[in-house]
Amino acid sequence: MRPKVMWHLLRRYMASRLYSLRMGGYLFSGSQAPQLSPALMRALGQKCPNLKRLCLHVADLSMVPITSLPSTLRTLELHSCEISMIWLQKEQDPTVLPLLECIVLDRVPAFRDEHLQGLTRFRALRSLVLGG
């Protein structure tokens, strides 16, 4: 989904009733379409205060700081996504995603051994799925 369409849906239809969202990006398509932005992620958190599960497929999140994700998330799934190298480092703010219970990282090439240590800052984390 192009971010422009996502903005339209967010402004017009999404509200506190949204609990789960699955989106796909354009990471491997060769498309020059704009990627997800920090502003879009922050707006999603503000407009949808009950969002518990966010599932992203083939999205480029390298320019999206983890701090811009909705703080209400309990489950975060990343399938074939690019993330910034600093996303899961231990030195990051421990108050980010305080309710996060489950992380699924499937075919996330930037994930390294050092990131495993950084996962300890998610105090509510109960489930970690690593694949690919």
N, CA, C and O atoms as a DFTB+ gen file, in Angstrom:
528 C
 N C O
     1  1       0.843      -1.175       0.000
     2  2       0.000       0.000       0.000
     3  2       0.891       1.243       0.000
     4  3       1.848       1.330       0.770
     5  1       0.585       2.155      -0.827
     6  2       1.353       3.394      -0.883
     7  2       1.018       4.255       0.329
     8  3      -0.129       4.275       0.776
     9  1       2.005       4.963       0.861
    10  2       1.754       5.803       2.035
    11  2       0.644       6.829       1.839
    12  3      -0.066       7.157       2.789
    13  1       0.486       7.339       0.626
    14  2      -0.575       8.317       0.366
    15  2      -1.949       7.695       0.620
    16  3      -2.830       8.333       1.196
    17  1      -2.121       6.462       0.192
    18  2      -3.378       5.750       0.420
    19  2      -3.549       5.478       1.910
    20  3      -4.646       5.608       2.453
    21  1      -2.456       5.101       2.562
    22  2      -2.512       4.834       3.994
    23  2      -2.921       6.085       4.779
    24  3      -3.721       5.998       5.710
    25  1      -2.374       7.252       4.404
    26  2      -2.759       8.508       5.050
    27  2      -4.258       8.754       4.888
    28  3      -4.938       9.146       5.837
    29  1      -4.763       8.521       3.680
    30  2      -6.194       8.724       3.422
    31  2      -7.034       7.802       4.310
    32  3      -7.993       8.248       4.939
    33  1      -6.678       6.534       4.358
    34  2      -7.418       5.583       5.188
    35  2      -7.339       5.965       6.665
    36  3      -8.325       5.870       7.395
    37  1      -6.174       6.392       7.087
    38  2      -5.976       6.774       8.483
    39  2      -6.852       7.966       8.855
    40  3      -7.510       7.958       9.895
    41  1      -6.860       8.976       8.014
    42  2      -7.658      10.183       8.292
    43  2      -9.165       9.906       8.249
    44  3      -9.936      10.451       9.039
    45  1      -9.556       9.057       7.321
    46  2     -10.984       8.899       7.065
    47  2     -11.654       7.753       7.815
    48  3     -12.789       7.884       8.275
    49  1     -10.950       6.631       7.937
    50  2     -11.624       5.437       8.436
    51  2     -11.071       4.859       9.733
    52  3     -11.827       4.315      10.539
    53  1      -9.791       4.967       9.938
    54  2      -9.210       4.316      11.104
    55  2      -9.468       5.123      12.365
    56  3      -9.415       6.353      12.372
    57  1      -9.747       4.390      13.425
    58  2     -10.053       5.055      14.691
    59  2      -9.741       4.095      15.832
    60  3      -9.008       3.121      15.659
    61  1     -10.292       4.377      16.968
    62  2      -9.998       3.596      18.166
    63  2     -10.472       2.150      18.055
    64  3     -10.083       1.315      18.871
    65  1     -11.296       1.841      17.071
    66  2     -11.780       0.468      16.888
    67  2     -10.727      -0.452      16.278
    68  3     -10.906      -1.670      16.277
    69  1      -9.641       0.100      15.765
    70  2      -8.617      -0.715      15.103
    71  2      -7.693      -1.356      16.146
    72  3      -7.051      -0.663      16.935
    73  1      -7.641      -2.688      16.132
    74  2      -6.806      -3.427      17.081
    75  2      -5.618      -4.103      16.401
    76  3      -4.595      -4.348      17.041
    77  1      -5.749      -4.404      15.106
    78  2      -4.712      -5.131      14.390
    79  2      -4.589      -4.564      12.979
    80  3      -5.592      -4.256      12.335
    81  1      -3.353      -4.428      12.506
    82  2      -3.127      -3.883      11.166
    83  2      -1.994      -4.651      10.500
    84  3      -0.934      -4.866      11.089
    85  1      -2.242      -5.059       9.259
    86  2      -1.231      -5.738       8.455
    87  2      -1.020      -4.914       7.195
    88  3      -1.972      -4.608       6.477
    89  1       0.240      -4.553       6.927
    90  2       0.556      -3.729       5.747
    91  2       1.738      -4.317       5.004
    92  3       2.595      -4.982       5.586
    93  1       1.768      -4.061       3.720
    94  2       2.878      -4.469       2.880
    95  2       3.538      -3.265       2.250
    96  3       2.891      -2.249       1.997
    97  1       4.824      -3.383       1.999
    98  2       5.575      -2.285       1.399
    99  2       6.116      -2.655       0.030
   100  3       5.637      -3.581      -0.626
   101  1       7.124      -1.906      -0.379
   102  2       7.674      -2.051      -1.733
   103  2       9.167      -2.322      -1.727
   104  3       9.854      -1.978      -2.689
   105  1       9.683      -2.925      -0.678
   106  2      11.127      -3.053      -0.510
   107  2      11.831      -3.712      -1.695
   108  3      12.854      -3.199      -2.148
   109  1      11.330      -4.807      -2.202
   110  2      12.027      -5.557      -3.251
   111  2      11.419      -5.387      -4.638
   112  3      11.820      -6.080      -5.573
   113  1      10.476      -4.494      -4.785
   114  2       9.786      -4.354      -6.066
   115  2      10.556      -3.506      -7.074
   116  3      10.238      -3.519      -8.264
   117  1      11.552      -2.778      -6.615
   118  2      12.259      -1.872      -7.499
   119  2      11.502      -0.575      -7.697
   120  3      11.947       0.300      -8.440
   121  1      10.384      -0.448      -7.050
   122  2       9.554       0.748      -7.167
   123  2      10.198       1.915      -6.427
   124  3      10.858       1.735      -5.403
   125  1       9.998       3.085      -6.953
   126  2      10.485       4.296      -6.296
   127  2       9.394       4.898      -5.414
   128  3       9.473       6.064      -5.028
   129  1       8.388       4.104      -5.099
   130  2       7.285       4.575      -4.256
   131  2       7.825       4.977      -2.893
   132  3       8.761       4.352      -2.393
   133  1       7.257       5.999      -2.288
   134  2       7.709       6.403      -0.967
   135  2       7.480       5.287       0.044
   136  3       6.512       4.532      -0.047
   137  1       8.380       5.201       0.997
   138  2       8.284       4.174       2.022
   139  2       7.532       4.717       3.231
   140  3       7.144       5.885       3.262
   141  1       7.335       3.871       4.206
   142  2       6.678       4.290       5.442
   143  2       7.519       5.355       6.129
   144  3       8.748       5.317       6.076
   145  1       6.855       6.296       6.767
   146  2       7.569       7.407       7.394
   147  2       7.328       7.426       8.902
   148  3       6.349       6.856       9.383
   149  1       8.217       8.080       9.643
   150  2       8.003       8.241      11.081
   151  2       6.697       8.983      11.373
   152  3       5.999       8.651      12.331
   153  1       6.365       9.980      10.557
   154  2       5.135      10.747      10.768
   155  2       3.901       9.855      10.630
   156  3       2.956       9.979      11.410
   157  1       3.906       8.970       9.657
   158  2       2.785       8.053       9.468
   159  2       2.649       7.116      10.666
   160  3       1.538       6.865      11.132
   161  1       3.757       6.604      11.160
   162  2       3.721       5.701      12.309
   163  2       3.225       6.410      13.569
   164  3       2.450       5.848      14.342
   165  1       3.679       7.650      13.767
   166  2       3.221       8.429      14.931
   167  2       1.719       8.729      14.830
   168  3       0.991       8.634      15.818
   169  1       1.271       9.088      13.631
   170  2      -0.152       9.376      13.414
   171  2      -0.992       8.122      13.645
   172  3      -2.099       8.202      14.179
   173  1      -0.477       6.990      13.252
   174  2      -1.176       5.733      13.475
   175  2      -1.375       5.494      14.973
   176  3      -2.447       5.067      15.402
   177  1      -0.345       5.771      15.757
   178  2      -0.441       5.616      17.203
   179  2      -1.417       6.587      17.838
   180  3      -2.097       6.237      18.802
   181  1      -1.496       7.801      17.314
   182  2      -2.405       8.806      17.874
   183  2      -3.855       8.544      17.473
   184  3      -4.762       8.660      18.297
   185  1      -4.065       8.196      16.230
   186  2      -5.423       8.008      15.712
   187  2      -6.026       6.660      16.138
   188  3      -7.245       6.513      16.218
   189  1      -5.159       5.689      16.409
   190  2      -5.608       4.337      16.755
   191  2      -5.022       3.929      18.110
   192  3      -4.097       3.118      18.162
   193  1      -5.545       4.477      19.193
   194  2      -4.951       4.240      20.511
   195  2      -5.122       2.821      21.047
   196  3      -4.534       2.478      22.073
   197  1      -5.912       1.997      20.373
   198  2      -6.093       0.615      20.811
   199  2      -5.370      -0.390      19.924
   200  3      -5.611      -1.593      20.024
   201  1      -4.488       0.094      19.060
   202  2      -3.755      -0.798      18.169
   203  2      -2.820      -1.683      18.991
   204  3      -1.944      -1.187      19.699
   205  1      -3.015      -2.986      18.890
   206  2      -2.230      -3.952      19.667
   207  2      -1.250      -4.738      18.813
   208  3      -0.194      -5.151      19.292
   209  1      -1.602      -4.948      17.536
   210  2      -0.774      -5.800      16.672
   211  2      -0.480      -5.075      15.367
   212  3      -1.387      -4.591      14.689
   213  1       0.802      -5.010      15.028
   214  2       1.231      -4.408      13.772
   215  2       2.090      -5.421      13.040
   216  3       3.106      -5.883      13.561
   217  1       1.675      -5.763      11.828
   218  2       2.371      -6.753      11.014
   219  2       2.786      -6.072       9.705
   220  3       1.940      -5.631       8.928
   221  1       4.081      -5.995       9.480
   222  2       4.597      -5.334       8.278
   223  2       5.341      -6.335       7.407
   224  3       6.137      -7.136       7.896
   225  1       5.067      -6.276       6.103
   226  2       5.705      -7.162       5.131
   227  2       6.472      -6.322       4.115
   228  3       5.992      -5.278       3.674
   229  1       7.651      -6.777       3.752
   230  2       8.538      -6.165       2.757
   231  2       8.537      -4.630       2.818
   232  3       8.348      -3.955       1.806
   233  1       8.747      -4.109       3.998
   234  2       8.754      -2.656       4.192
   235  2      10.164      -2.181       4.531
   236  3      10.924      -2.880       5.201
   237  1      10.493      -1.004       4.066
   238  2      11.768      -0.382       4.397
   239  2      11.552       0.531       5.599
   240  3      10.970       1.609       5.476
   241  1      12.021       0.094       6.748
   242  2      11.869       0.847       7.995
   243  2      13.195       1.454       8.440
   244  3      13.331       1.884       9.585
   245  1      14.166       1.489       7.540
   246  2      15.495       1.968       7.916
   247  2      15.502       3.443       8.306
   248  3      16.391       3.881       9.036
   249  1      14.535       4.206       7.836
   250  2      14.457       5.625       8.193
   251  2      13.375       5.902       9.236
   252  3      13.097       7.057       9.560
   253  1      12.771       4.841       9.756
   254  2      11.706       4.966      10.757
   255  2      12.279       4.556      12.112
   256  3      12.578       3.379      12.317
   257  1      12.436       5.493      13.035
   258  2      12.948       5.107      14.349
   259  2      11.925       4.276      15.116
   260  3      10.719       4.471      14.964
   261  1      12.400       3.370      15.919
   262  2      11.503       2.512      16.693
   263  2      10.642       3.345      17.637
   264  3       9.557       2.915      18.030
   265  1      11.110       4.518      17.998
   266  2      10.365       5.396      18.902
   267  2       9.096       5.941      18.265
   268  3       8.215       6.419      18.980
   269  1       8.977       5.884      16.935
   270  2       7.778       6.403      16.269
   271  2       6.666       5.357      16.156
   272  3       5.552       5.683      15.745
   273  1       6.957       4.113      16.515
   274  2       5.926       3.082      16.472
   275  2       4.911       3.319      17.578
   276  3       5.261       3.865      18.625
   277  1       3.654       2.919      17.369
   278  2       2.632       3.112      18.403
   279  2       3.023       2.434      19.717
   280  3       3.382       1.256      19.726
   281  1       2.956       3.163      20.807
   282  2       3.401       2.633      22.106
   283  2       2.446       1.597      22.682
   284  3       2.776       0.945      23.673
   285  1       1.270       1.431      22.084
   286  2       0.285       0.473      22.577
   287  2       0.499      -0.939      22.041
   288  3      -0.221      -1.859      22.430
   289  1       1.477      -1.124      21.154
   290  2       1.682      -2.430      20.522
   291  2       2.030      -3.503      21.543
   292  3       2.844      -3.303      22.445
   293  1       1.383      -4.648      21.366
   294  2       1.714      -5.834      22.155
   295  2       2.416      -6.871      21.268
   296  3       3.182      -7.702      21.757
   297  1       2.146      -6.809      19.963
   298  2       2.773      -7.723      18.999
   299  2       3.302      -6.915      17.824
   300  3       2.589      -6.088      17.255
   301  1       4.548      -7.159      17.469
   302  2       5.173      -6.527      16.310
   303  2       5.749      -7.629      15.442
   304  3       6.611      -8.395      15.874
   305  1       5.257      -7.697      14.204
   306  2       5.746      -8.689      13.251
   307  2       6.403      -7.975      12.080
   308  3       5.817      -7.083      11.466
   309  1       7.623      -8.382      11.787
   310  2       8.352      -7.842      10.640
   311  2       8.745      -9.009       9.748
   312  3       9.527      -9.869      10.154
   313  1       8.208      -9.042       8.542
   314  2       8.488     -10.105       7.586
   315  2       9.197      -9.498       6.379
   316  3       8.623      -8.670       5.671
   317  1      10.429      -9.902       6.147
   318  2      11.234      -9.403       5.022
   319  2      11.321      -7.881       5.036
   320  3      11.149      -7.237       4.001
   321  1      11.583      -7.315       6.188
   322  2      11.687      -5.859       6.340
   323  2      13.132      -5.450       6.617
   324  3      13.921      -6.223       7.161
   325  1      13.452      -4.242       6.238
   326  2      14.734      -3.642       6.585
   327  2      14.518      -2.738       7.790
   328  3      13.568      -1.956       7.830
   329  1      15.401      -2.850       8.767
   330  2      15.334      -1.978       9.937
   331  2      16.666      -1.275      10.110
   332  3      17.685      -1.699       9.565
   333  1      16.646      -0.209      10.866
   334  2      17.873       0.517      11.176
   335  2      18.724      -0.325      12.117
   336  3      18.188      -1.092      12.917
   337  1      20.027      -0.192      12.032
   338  2      20.933      -0.946      12.900
   339  2      20.748      -0.590      14.374
   340  3      21.078      -1.393      15.247
   341  1      20.224       0.604      14.662
   342  2      20.086       1.002      16.062
   343  2      18.722       0.650      16.660
   344  3      18.484       0.926      17.836
   345  1      17.832       0.055      15.885
   346  2      16.483      -0.255      16.357
   347  2      16.471      -1.048      17.649
   348  3      15.757      -0.691      18.586
   349  1      17.234      -2.098      17.713
   350  2      17.145      -3.025      18.839
   351  2      18.385      -3.008      19.726
   352  3      18.635      -3.962      20.463
   353  1      19.145      -1.952      19.660
   354  2      20.332      -1.889      20.516
   355  2      19.943      -1.626      21.953
   356  3      18.963      -0.937      22.235
   357  1      20.722      -2.181      22.849
   358  2      20.426      -2.108      24.273
   359  2      20.412      -0.681      24.804
   360  3      19.704      -0.393      25.769
   361  1      21.178       0.214      24.195
   362  2      21.292       1.592      24.684
   363  2      20.061       2.441      24.391
   364  3      19.957       3.565      24.882
   365  1      19.137       1.925      23.607
   366  2      17.938       2.690      23.268
   367  2      17.068       2.887      24.511
   368  3      17.223       2.181      25.507
   369  1      16.163       3.842      24.437
   370  2      15.255       4.199      25.522
   371  2      14.432       2.982      25.983
   372  3      13.722       2.386      25.173
   373  1      14.515       2.608      27.257
   374  2      13.790       1.434      27.740
   375  2      12.271       1.649      27.834
   376  3      11.528       0.689      28.038
   377  1      11.808       2.887      27.690
   378  2      10.369       3.154      27.769
   379  2       9.667       3.002      26.417
   380  3       8.450       3.161      26.329
   381  1      10.423       2.698      25.377
   382  2       9.841       2.497      24.046
   383  2       9.129       1.149      24.015
   384  3       9.681       0.142      24.459
   385  1       7.921       1.130      23.498
   386  2       7.098      -0.071      23.382
   387  2       7.013      -0.828      24.712
   388  3       7.409      -1.991      24.788
   389  1       6.503      -0.178      25.748
   390  2       6.486      -0.781      27.083
   391  2       5.583      -2.005      27.221
   392  3       5.769      -2.799      28.143
   393  1       4.617      -2.174      26.329
   394  2       3.672      -3.285      26.421
   395  2       4.009      -4.448      25.504
   396  3       3.291      -5.448      25.479
   397  1       5.102      -4.325      24.744
   398  2       5.439      -5.310      23.720
   399  2       5.681      -6.691      24.330
   400  3       6.598      -6.880      25.128
   401  1       4.838      -7.652      23.937
   402  2       4.923      -9.013      24.458
   403  2       5.475     -10.011      23.448
   404  3       6.053     -11.029      23.829
   405  1       5.298      -9.721      22.163
   406  2       5.696     -10.674      21.128
   407  2       6.372      -9.938      19.969
   408  3       5.858      -8.942      19.460
   409  1       7.528     -10.448      19.569
   410  2       8.233      -9.920      18.397
   411  2       8.477     -11.080      17.441
   412  3       9.000     -12.124      17.831
   413  1       8.093     -10.881      16.186
   414  2       8.367     -11.845      15.128
   415  2       9.296     -11.159      14.136
   416  3       8.937     -10.147      13.533
   417  1      10.486     -11.712      13.973
   418  2      11.460     -11.189      13.017
   419  2      11.748     -12.296      12.011
   420  3      12.535     -13.203      12.283
   421  1      11.120     -12.217      10.870
   422  2      11.232     -13.230       9.841
   423  2      11.918     -12.634       8.617
   424  3      11.378     -11.738       7.968
   425  1      13.107     -13.137       8.309
   426  2      13.909     -12.650       7.180
   427  2      14.166     -11.140       7.298
   428  3      13.862     -10.370       6.388
   429  1      14.725     -10.746       8.430
   430  2      15.121      -9.353       8.669
   431  2      16.644      -9.326       8.618
   432  3      17.305      -9.641       9.607
   433  1      17.211      -8.944       7.453
   434  2      18.659      -9.072       7.248
   435  2      19.520      -8.235       8.195
   436  3      20.661      -8.613       8.462
   437  1      19.021      -7.130       8.704
   438  2      19.834      -6.275       9.570
   439  2      19.933      -6.819      10.997
   440  3      20.717      -6.299      11.791
   441  1      19.160      -7.850      11.340
   442  2      19.189      -8.394      12.700
   443  2      20.503      -9.127      12.933
   444  3      20.883     -10.008      12.161
   445  1      21.187      -8.756      14.000
   446  2      22.497      -9.315      14.347
   447  2      22.467      -9.877      15.771
   448  3      21.511      -9.672      16.519
   449  1      23.523     -10.580      16.119
   450  2      23.638     -11.154      17.459
   451  2      23.526     -10.097      18.550
   452  3      22.944     -10.347      19.605
   453  1      24.089      -8.902      18.292
   454  2      24.044      -7.832      19.294
   455  2      22.602      -7.403      19.603
   456  3      22.307      -6.936      20.702
   457  1      21.730      -7.566      18.637
   458  2      20.343      -7.175      18.841
   459  2      19.633      -8.078      19.856
   460  3      18.684      -7.648      20.512
   461  1      20.084      -9.310      19.984
   462  2      19.487     -10.199      20.978
   463  2      19.610      -9.604      22.377
   464  3      18.671      -9.674      23.170
   465  1      20.762      -9.020      22.677
   466  2      20.954      -8.394      23.988
   467  2      20.033      -7.192      24.149
   468  3      19.535      -6.934      25.245
   469  1      19.804      -6.463      23.079
   470  2      18.943      -5.296      23.128
   471  2      17.484      -5.632      23.403
   472  3      16.729      -4.784      23.877
   473  1      17.086      -6.860      23.109
   474  2      15.709      -7.268      23.358
   475  2      15.374      -7.327      24.846
   476  3      14.201      -7.357      25.218
   477  1      16.389      -7.345      25.689
   478  2      16.142      -7.409      27.136
   479  2      15.502      -6.137      27.673
   480  3      14.958      -6.148      28.777
   481  1      15.550      -5.048      26.926
   482  2      14.929      -3.805      27.402
   483  2      13.418      -3.829      27.301
   484  3      12.750      -2.986      27.901
   485  1      12.862      -4.774      26.556
   486  2      11.413      -4.927      26.463
   487  2      10.961      -5.799      27.630
   488  3      10.947      -7.025      27.523
   489  1      10.597      -5.175      28.733
   490  2      10.298      -5.870      29.983
   491  2       9.088      -6.801      29.883
   492  3       9.030      -7.802      30.597
   493  1       8.133      -6.499      29.026
   494  2       6.924      -7.323      28.914
   495  2       7.089      -8.465      27.907
   496  3       6.176      -9.275      27.745
   497  1       8.232      -8.543      27.233
   498  2       8.440      -9.525      26.166
   499  2       8.292     -10.964      26.681
   500  3       8.961     -11.377      27.629
   501  1       7.408     -11.701      26.034
   502  2       7.148     -13.099      26.408
   503  2       7.479     -14.068      25.281
   504  3       7.740     -15.247      25.518
   505  1       7.467     -13.554      24.040
   506  2       7.644     -14.443      22.893
   507  2       8.513     -13.768      21.838
   508  3       8.294     -12.615      21.466
   509  1       9.504     -14.521      21.369
   510  2      10.393     -14.052      20.309
   511  2      10.446     -15.139      19.240
   512  3      10.764     -16.292      19.530
   513  1      10.133     -14.763      18.006
   514  2      10.190     -15.694      16.894
   515  2      11.201     -15.150      15.901
   516  3      11.054     -14.036      15.399
   517  1      12.234     -15.946      15.619
   518  2      13.261     -15.581      14.639
   519  2      13.205     -16.578      13.503
   520  3      13.193     -17.788      13.728
   521  1      13.170     -16.073      12.285
   522  2      13.129     -16.950      11.127
   523  2      13.933     -16.391       9.983
   524  3      14.173     -15.187       9.891
   525  1      14.346     -17.292       9.110
   526  2      15.044     -16.881       7.914
   527  2      16.458     -16.472       8.157
   528  3      17.163     -16.100       7.219
